[in-house]
Amino acid sequence: MNTIEIRKATGSDLETIQKISIQTFTETFAGVNTTENIADYIKNSLNTEQLTAELNNVNSQFYIAYSNDEVVGYLKINFGDAQTESINENALEVQRIYVLQNFHGKNIGQLLLDEVKKIAKNTDVDSVWLGVWEENHRALRFYTKNGFVVFNKHVFIMGNDEQTDLLMRFEIHE
């Protein structure tokens, strides 16, 4: 197994983040959503202007996973007012853990989530939370295995489709 290195992203990583975001989002959801809805999401949420704003937000952080020097996944977390929901001011939101399909099953998602838990403990937040589509059974199994529990749900708009995201939380304990 190749060594995986996780590095905090900077503004110069914009193109890398955009490319892997589009690829992983498409790989994961194109088979279960319309082409139009996928294109709409990419156009509105993964465009250069949006990702630049996210990279420049002081309450958001991106971490990129590399296998040798190849980008294989990334993580985006939010603190404070950068969180997409007002769950708890003293929480950390995992907005995205994206891993290229060719690297599924190679422990990269786990390494990224372990990084989240380490950051959470170092920043003294009460909990880590995230939203995951109720039909993304692979992700739901992964988060449940890692101690996350469902505490609520919300509607996620994918183009013209209303989908339900389950909100999951992991309590931080010393």
Summary of the structure (lengths in Angstrom):
residues: 174
radius of gyration: 15.4
end to end distance: 31.4
largest distance: 45.7
contacts: 509
relative contact order: 0.16
helix: 42%
strand: 34%
